[in-house]
Amino acid sequence: MVHHPIKLIVGLGNPRPEHEETRHNAGFWFVDRLAQQLHQPFRNESRHHGLVCKSIIAGEEIRLLKPKTYMNRSGQAVSSLANYFRIAPDEILVVHDELDLEPGQVRLKTGGGHAGHNGLRDIMSALGSRDFHRLRIGIDHPNDRNLVVNYVLGRPSKSDREAIDSAIEEAIDCLDEIVKGELQKVMNRLHGSR
């Protein structure tokens, strides 16, 4: 099944410098790396509460978004940009850190719940829909619910960061297919690795 082309790729993270290297910012790491490969700068768009980068991928005009709100208010930026450019939820890819996957794993998913992820929860609420696509970047779990907050706001080890970076590269290699809506093909490739 081919889905609608993707028009908006949102990386989730927290905007302040002290959060830059933390696990919760894996979504930012992804869109930063992508913008670098596309040789396109992010520009501050305060009316959309975020940093926005525009480019062409697989023949489609795409916007990359880094919300400047905190994680738990990500929906404000996503809904502002989506409403302004008339982008439907199923034309949005949200890239985020995933506790239930090991570093080095990356998975593509459409719809579903938020599994306690505050960024996803707020985007669902702001869009009034859960029908957007997610690229889940594994950061592993601290094995204790009470440690999750400090864990996601901590830095990964050097080897974990290298594994996360290589998963990001692998996902970026699939981006043309993701943008074209050939999601099953990408799932087969990403989910078959590791």
SEBA-356773 format. One line per 10 residues: their letters; for each residue x, y, z of N, C-alpha, C. Coordinates in nm, 2 decimals. Each point is the difference from the previous one (the first is absolute). Layout:
a	X Y Z X Y Z X Y Z  ...
END
This chain:
mvhhpikliv	0.08 -0.12 0.00 -0.08 0.12 0.00 0.09 0.13 0.00  -0.03 0.08 -0.09 0.08 0.13 -0.01 -0.08 0.11 0.07  0.06 0.07 0.09 -0.06 0.10 0.07 0.02 0.14 -0.07  -0.06 0.10 0.05 0.02 0.14 -0.05 0.15 0.03 0.02  0.05 0.08 -0.09 0.14 0.05 0.01 0.01 0.08 0.14  0.12 -0.01 0.06 0.02 0.08 0.12 0.03 0.15 -0.04  -0.05 0.09 0.07 0.02 0.14 -0.02 0.07 0.07 0.11  -0.01 -0.06 0.12 0.06 0.06 0.12 0.07 -0.10 0.08  0.13 0.02 0.03 0.08 -0.09 0.09 0.03 0.08 0.13  -0.05 -0.05 0.11 0.02 0.07 0.13 0.10 -0.08 0.08
glgnprpehe	0.10 0.06 0.05 0.09 -0.06 0.09 -0.03 0.05 0.14  -0.02 -0.09 0.10 -0.03 0.04 0.13 0.12 0.01 0.09  0.00 0.10 0.09 0.11 0.03 0.09 -0.03 0.11 0.09  0.09 0.04 0.09 -0.01 0.12 0.08 0.10 0.10 -0.05  -0.04 0.13 -0.01 0.07 0.10 -0.07 0.13 0.06 0.06  0.01 -0.02 0.13 0.11 0.07 0.07 0.14 -0.07 -0.02  0.11 0.08 0.01 0.13 -0.06 -0.03 0.03 -0.12 0.10  -0.05 0.01 0.12 0.04 -0.11 0.10 -0.07 -0.13 -0.04  -0.10 0.00 -0.09 -0.07 -0.12 -0.04 0.05 -0.06 -0.13  0.09 0.08 -0.06 0.05 -0.04 -0.14 0.04 -0.14 -0.01
etrhnagfwf	0.08 -0.05 0.09 0.06 -0.13 -0.01 -0.07 -0.11 0.08  -0.12 0.03 0.04 -0.08 -0.10 0.08 -0.08 -0.09 -0.09  -0.03 -0.12 0.06 -0.07 -0.10 -0.08 -0.14 0.04 -0.06  -0.06 0.09 0.08 -0.14 0.05 -0.04 0.01 0.08 -0.12  0.12 0.04 -0.05 0.02 0.08 -0.12 0.03 -0.07 -0.12  -0.02 -0.14 0.00 0.04 -0.08 -0.12 -0.08 0.05 -0.12  -0.12 0.05 0.01 -0.08 0.05 -0.11 0.07 0.12 -0.06  0.05 0.09 0.09 0.08 0.12 -0.05 0.13 -0.05 -0.08  0.06 -0.10 0.06 0.13 -0.05 -0.06 -0.03 -0.04 -0.15  -0.12 -0.07 -0.01 -0.04 -0.05 -0.14 -0.02 0.12 -0.10
vdrlaqqlhq	-0.08 0.10 0.04 -0.03 0.10 -0.10 0.12 0.09 -0.02  0.09 0.02 0.11 0.12 0.08 -0.02 0.09 -0.07 -0.11  0.02 -0.13 0.02 0.08 -0.08 -0.10 -0.06 0.01 -0.14  -0.13 -0.01 -0.01 -0.07 0.01 -0.13 0.02 0.13 -0.06  -0.02 0.11 0.08 0.02 0.14 -0.06 0.14 0.02 -0.04  0.10 -0.06 0.07 0.14 0.01 -0.04 0.02 -0.07 -0.13  -0.05 -0.12 -0.02 0.01 -0.07 -0.13 -0.06 0.07 -0.11  -0.11 0.07 0.03 -0.07 0.07 -0.11 0.06 0.14 -0.02  0.10 0.04 0.08 0.06 0.13 -0.01 -0.10 0.12 0.01  -0.10 -0.02 0.10 -0.10 0.10 0.02 0.00 0.04 0.15
pfrnesrhhg	0.00 0.13 0.02 0.01 0.05 0.14 -0.14 0.00 0.06  -0.01 -0.01 0.13 -0.12 0.02 0.07 -0.02 0.15 0.03  -0.12 0.05 -0.01 -0.03 0.14 0.02 -0.10 0.01 0.12  0.01 0.10 0.08 -0.09 0.02 0.11 -0.14 0.05 -0.06  -0.10 -0.07 0.03 -0.14 0.05 -0.04 -0.08 0.01 0.12  0.00 0.11 0.07 -0.06 0.02 0.13 -0.15 -0.02 -0.01  -0.06 0.03 -0.12 -0.15 -0.02 0.00 -0.04 -0.15 0.00  0.10 -0.08 -0.04 -0.03 -0.15 0.01 0.08 -0.06 0.12  0.05 0.08 0.09 0.06 -0.05 0.12 0.11 -0.10 -0.02  0.08 0.02 -0.11 0.11 -0.09 -0.02 0.10 0.04 -0.11
lvcksiiage	0.10 -0.08 -0.02 0.10 0.02 -0.10 -0.05 -0.09 -0.12  0.00 0.06 -0.12 -0.05 -0.06 -0.12 0.10 0.00 -0.11  0.01 -0.11 -0.07 0.09 -0.02 -0.12 -0.08 -0.05 -0.11  0.02 0.05 -0.12 -0.08 -0.04 -0.12 0.09 -0.06 -0.10  -0.04 -0.11 -0.06 0.08 -0.06 -0.11 -0.09 -0.09 -0.09  0.07 -0.06 -0.10 -0.07 -0.09 -0.08 0.06 -0.14 0.02  -0.08 -0.10 0.03 0.04 -0.14 0.02 -0.09 -0.08 -0.09  0.06 -0.09 -0.08 -0.08 -0.09 -0.09 -0.10 0.08 -0.08  0.03 0.12 -0.04 -0.09 0.08 -0.09 -0.11 0.07 0.08  0.00 -0.01 0.13 -0.10 0.06 0.08 0.05 0.11 0.08
eirllkpkty	-0.08 0.11 0.02 0.05 0.11 0.08 -0.03 -0.04 0.15  0.11 0.00 0.08 -0.01 -0.05 0.14 0.04 0.11 0.09  -0.06 0.01 0.12 0.04 0.09 0.10 0.05 -0.09 0.12  0.12 0.04 0.05 0.05 -0.06 0.13 -0.04 0.10 0.11  -0.04 -0.06 0.11 -0.03 0.09 0.12 0.06 -0.05 0.12  0.06 0.10 0.08 0.05 -0.03 0.13 -0.08 0.10 0.09  -0.10 -0.05 0.08 -0.08 0.09 0.08 0.09 0.06 0.11  -0.02 0.13 0.02 0.07 0.08 0.10 -0.07 0.00 0.13  -0.12 -0.06 0.01 -0.07 -0.02 0.12 0.07 -0.12 0.07  -0.03 -0.02 0.13 0.06 -0.13 0.06 -0.08 -0.12 -0.06
mnrsgqavss	0.06 -0.11 0.03 -0.05 -0.13 -0.05 -0.15 -0.01 0.02  -0.05 0.03 0.12 -0.14 -0.03 0.03 -0.09 0.11 -0.06  0.05 0.09 -0.08 -0.08 0.10 -0.07 0.03 -0.01 -0.15  0.05 -0.11 -0.05 0.04 -0.01 -0.14 -0.12 0.02 -0.09  -0.11 -0.04 0.04 -0.12 0.01 -0.09 -0.03 0.14 -0.04  0.04 0.10 0.08 -0.03 0.14 -0.04 0.07 0.03 -0.13  0.13 -0.04 -0.01 0.07 0.03 -0.12 -0.05 -0.08 -0.12  -0.02 -0.13 0.03 -0.04 -0.09 -0.11 -0.14 0.04 -0.06  -0.09 0.03 0.09 -0.14 0.03 -0.05 0.01 0.14 -0.07  0.08 0.09 0.05 0.01 0.13 -0.07 0.05 -0.01 -0.14
lanyfriapd	0.11 -0.07 -0.02 0.05 -0.02 -0.13 -0.09 -0.08 -0.09  -0.06 -0.11 0.05 -0.08 -0.09 -0.08 -0.13 0.08 -0.04  -0.06 0.08 0.09 -0.12 0.07 -0.04 0.03 0.11 -0.10  0.12 0.07 0.01 0.03 0.10 -0.09 0.02 -0.05 -0.14  0.07 -0.11 -0.01 0.03 -0.06 -0.14 -0.09 -0.10 -0.04  -0.11 -0.02 0.08 -0.11 -0.10 -0.03 0.07 -0.14 -0.02  0.07 -0.04 0.10 0.07 -0.13 0.00 -0.09 -0.09 0.09  -0.04 -0.12 -0.06 -0.09 -0.09 0.08 0.09 -0.08 0.09  -0.06 -0.06 0.11 0.08 -0.08 0.09 0.07 -0.12 -0.07  -0.06 -0.06 -0.10 0.07 -0.11 -0.07 0.11 0.04 -0.10
eilvvhdeld	0.03 0.14 0.00 0.11 0.05 -0.08 0.11 0.05 0.09  -0.01 -0.04 0.13 0.10 0.04 0.10 0.08 -0.12 0.05  0.13 0.02 0.01 0.09 -0.10 0.06 0.06 0.06 0.13  -0.03 -0.06 0.11 0.06 0.05 0.13 0.11 -0.09 0.04  0.12 0.05 0.02 0.12 -0.07 0.04 0.03 0.02 0.14  0.00 -0.11 0.08 0.02 0.01 0.15 0.08 -0.11 0.06  0.05 0.02 0.12 0.07 -0.10 0.08 -0.10 -0.11 0.04  0.05 -0.12 0.01 -0.09 -0.11 0.03 0.07 -0.09 0.11  -0.06 0.00 0.12 0.05 -0.08 0.11 0.00 -0.15 -0.02  -0.10 -0.05 -0.08 -0.02 -0.14 -0.02 0.08 -0.06 -0.11
lepgqvrlkt	0.10 0.07 -0.06 0.09 -0.05 -0.10 0.14 0.03 0.05  0.09 -0.09 -0.03 0.14 0.01 0.03 0.07 0.11 -0.09  0.11 0.06 0.05 0.07 0.09 -0.08 0.05 -0.08 -0.13  -0.01 0.06 -0.11 0.03 -0.06 -0.13 -0.12 -0.06 -0.07  -0.11 0.00 0.07 -0.13 -0.05 -0.06 -0.08 0.13 -0.04  -0.07 -0.01 -0.11 -0.09 0.11 -0.05 -0.12 -0.07 -0.06  -0.12 0.05 0.03 -0.12 -0.07 -0.05 -0.09 0.11 -0.05  -0.08 -0.04 -0.11 -0.10 0.09 -0.05 -0.13 -0.05 0.03  -0.09 0.09 0.03 -0.14 -0.04 0.05 -0.10 0.10 -0.04  -0.12 -0.04 -0.03 -0.11 0.10 -0.03 -0.10 -0.01 0.11
ggghaghngl	-0.05 0.11 0.06 -0.10 0.00 0.10 0.04 -0.07 0.13  -0.10 -0.03 0.08 0.03 -0.06 0.13 -0.01 0.10 0.11  0.04 -0.05 0.12 -0.01 0.08 0.12 0.13 0.08 0.02  0.01 0.07 0.12 0.12 0.08 0.02 0.10 -0.07 0.09  -0.04 -0.12 0.07 0.08 -0.07 0.08 0.07 0.08 0.11  -0.07 0.10 0.05 0.06 0.09 0.10 0.09 0.11 -0.05  0.03 0.01 -0.13 0.09 0.10 -0.05 -0.08 0.13 -0.01  0.05 0.10 0.08 -0.08 0.13 0.01 0.00 0.07 -0.13  0.10 -0.01 -0.08 0.00 0.07 -0.13 -0.11 -0.05 -0.09  -0.01 -0.13 -0.01 -0.10 -0.07 -0.08 -0.14 0.03 0.05
rdimsalgsr	-0.01 0.00 0.14 -0.13 0.02 0.06 -0.06 0.14 -0.04  0.09 0.10 0.01 -0.04 0.14 -0.03 -0.03 0.02 -0.15  0.08 -0.07 -0.09 -0.03 0.01 -0.14 -0.14 -0.06 -0.04  -0.03 -0.12 0.06 -0.13 -0.06 -0.02 -0.11 0.09 0.05  0.02 0.06 0.11 -0.10 0.09 0.05 -0.02 0.13 -0.09  0.11 0.06 -0.04 0.00 0.12 -0.08 -0.06 -0.03 -0.14  0.03 -0.12 -0.06 -0.04 -0.03 -0.13 -0.14 -0.06 0.00  -0.05 -0.05 0.12 -0.12 -0.07 0.01 0.00 -0.13 -0.08  0.12 -0.06 -0.01 0.02 -0.12 -0.08 0.13 -0.07 0.04  0.00 -0.13 -0.02 0.12 -0.08 0.03 0.05 -0.06 -0.13
dfhrlrigid	-0.06 0.04 -0.12 0.03 -0.06 -0.12 0.13 0.04 -0.07  0.09 0.07 0.07 0.13 0.04 -0.05 0.09 -0.12 0.01  0.11 0.01 -0.08 0.10 -0.11 0.00 0.11 0.04 0.10  0.06 -0.11 0.06 0.11 0.02 0.10 0.12 -0.07 -0.05  0.12 0.06 0.02 0.13 -0.06 -0.02 0.05 -0.01 0.15  0.01 -0.12 0.05 0.04 -0.02 0.14 0.15 -0.04 0.01  0.07 0.08 0.06 0.15 -0.02 0.01 0.03 -0.06 0.14  0.05 -0.12 0.00 0.03 -0.07 0.13 0.10 0.07 0.09  -0.04 0.02 0.13 0.10 0.05 0.10 0.01 -0.09 0.12  -0.08 -0.11 0.00 0.00 -0.10 0.11 -0.07 0.05 0.12
hpndrnlvvn	-0.03 -0.09 0.10 -0.08 0.03 0.11 0.09 -0.02 0.13  -0.01 0.09 0.10 0.08 -0.02 0.12 -0.05 -0.12 0.09  -0.11 -0.07 -0.04 -0.05 -0.11 0.07 -0.07 0.03 0.13  -0.03 0.13 0.02 -0.07 0.04 0.12 -0.08 0.13 -0.04  -0.13 -0.01 0.01 -0.09 0.11 -0.04 0.04 0.13 0.07  0.04 -0.01 0.13 0.03 0.12 0.08 0.13 0.07 -0.05  0.08 -0.07 -0.08 0.13 0.06 -0.05 -0.02 0.06 -0.14  -0.11 -0.02 -0.06 -0.02 0.04 -0.14 0.03 0.15 -0.03  -0.06 0.09 0.08 0.02 0.14 -0.02 0.15 0.04 0.00  0.07 -0.04 0.10 0.15 0.03 0.01 0.07 -0.07 -0.12
yvlgrpsksd	-0.04 -0.12 -0.03 0.06 -0.08 -0.11 -0.01 0.08 -0.13  -0.12 0.03 -0.04 -0.02 0.07 -0.14 0.07 0.14 0.00  0.01 0.06 0.12 0.07 0.13 0.00 0.15 -0.01 0.03  0.05 -0.13 -0.01 0.14 -0.02 0.02 0.07 -0.03 -0.14  0.13 0.00 0.00 0.07 -0.02 -0.12 0.03 -0.15 -0.02  -0.01 -0.05 -0.13 0.03 -0.14 -0.02 0.15 -0.02 0.01  0.04 -0.12 0.03 0.14 -0.04 0.00 0.06 0.02 -0.15  0.13 0.00 -0.01 0.06 0.02 -0.13 -0.05 -0.10 -0.10  0.00 -0.13 0.05 -0.04 -0.11 -0.09 -0.14 0.01 -0.04  -0.09 0.04 0.10 -0.14 0.01 -0.03 -0.02 0.11 -0.10
reaidsaiee	0.07 0.11 0.02 -0.02 0.12 -0.10 0.04 -0.04 -0.14  0.11 -0.08 -0.01 0.05 -0.05 -0.13 -0.11 -0.09 -0.06  -0.06 -0.08 0.08 -0.11 -0.09 -0.05 -0.12 0.08 -0.05  -0.03 0.10 0.08 -0.12 0.09 -0.03 0.03 0.07 -0.14  0.12 0.06 -0.01 0.04 0.07 -0.12 0.00 -0.09 -0.12  0.04 -0.13 0.02 0.00 -0.09 -0.12 -0.15 -0.03 -0.04  -0.09 -0.01 0.10 -0.14 -0.03 -0.03 -0.06 0.12 -0.07  0.04 0.12 0.04 -0.05 0.13 -0.07 0.05 -0.01 -0.14  0.12 -0.03 -0.03 0.05 -0.01 -0.14 -0.08 -0.10 -0.08  -0.02 -0.11 0.06 -0.08 -0.11 -0.07 -0.14 0.05 -0.03
aidcldeivk	-0.06 0.07 0.09 -0.14 0.05 -0.03 0.01 0.11 -0.11  0.10 0.08 0.01 0.01 0.11 -0.11 0.02 -0.06 -0.13  0.07 -0.12 -0.01 0.02 -0.07 -0.13 -0.13 -0.04 -0.05  -0.10 -0.02 0.08 -0.14 -0.04 -0.05 -0.09 0.11 -0.02  0.05 0.12 0.01 -0.09 0.12 0.00 -0.08 0.02 -0.13  0.06 -0.03 -0.11 -0.08 0.02 -0.13 -0.12 -0.09 0.01  0.01 -0.12 0.04 -0.11 -0.09 0.00 -0.10 0.04 0.11  0.05 0.05 0.11 -0.10 0.05 0.11 -0.08 0.11 -0.06  0.07 0.10 -0.06 -0.07 0.12 -0.05 -0.10 -0.04 -0.11  0.04 -0.10 -0.08 -0.10 -0.04 -0.11 -0.11 -0.08 0.05
gelqkvmnrl	0.00 -0.03 0.13 -0.11 -0.08 0.06 0.02 -0.15 -0.01  0.12 -0.04 -0.04 0.02 -0.15 -0.01 0.04 -0.06 0.13  -0.09 0.01 0.10 0.04 -0.02 0.14 0.02 -0.15 0.02  -0.07 -0.09 -0.06 0.01 -0.14 0.03 0.14 -0.05 -0.05  0.05 0.06 -0.11 0.13 -0.04 -0.05 0.11 0.04 0.10  -0.02 0.12 0.06 0.10 0.05 0.10 -0.01 -0.08 0.13  -0.12 -0.03 0.04 -0.02 -0.09 0.12 0.07 -0.13 -0.02  -0.01 -0.06 -0.12 0.06 -0.13 -0.02 0.15 0.01 0.01  0.06 0.12 -0.05 0.14 0.02 0.00 0.05 0.03 0.15  -0.06 0.10 0.06 0.04 0.04 0.13 -0.02 -0.11 0.11
hgsr	-0.12 -0.06 -0.01 -0.03 -0.10 0.11 0.07 -0.13 -0.02  0.06 -0.02 -0.12 0.07 -0.12 -0.02 0.14 0.01 0.05  0.05 0.12 0.03 0.14 0.02 0.04 0.01 -0.01 0.15  0.10 -0.06 0.05 0.02 -0.02 0.14 -0.12 -0.06 0.07
END
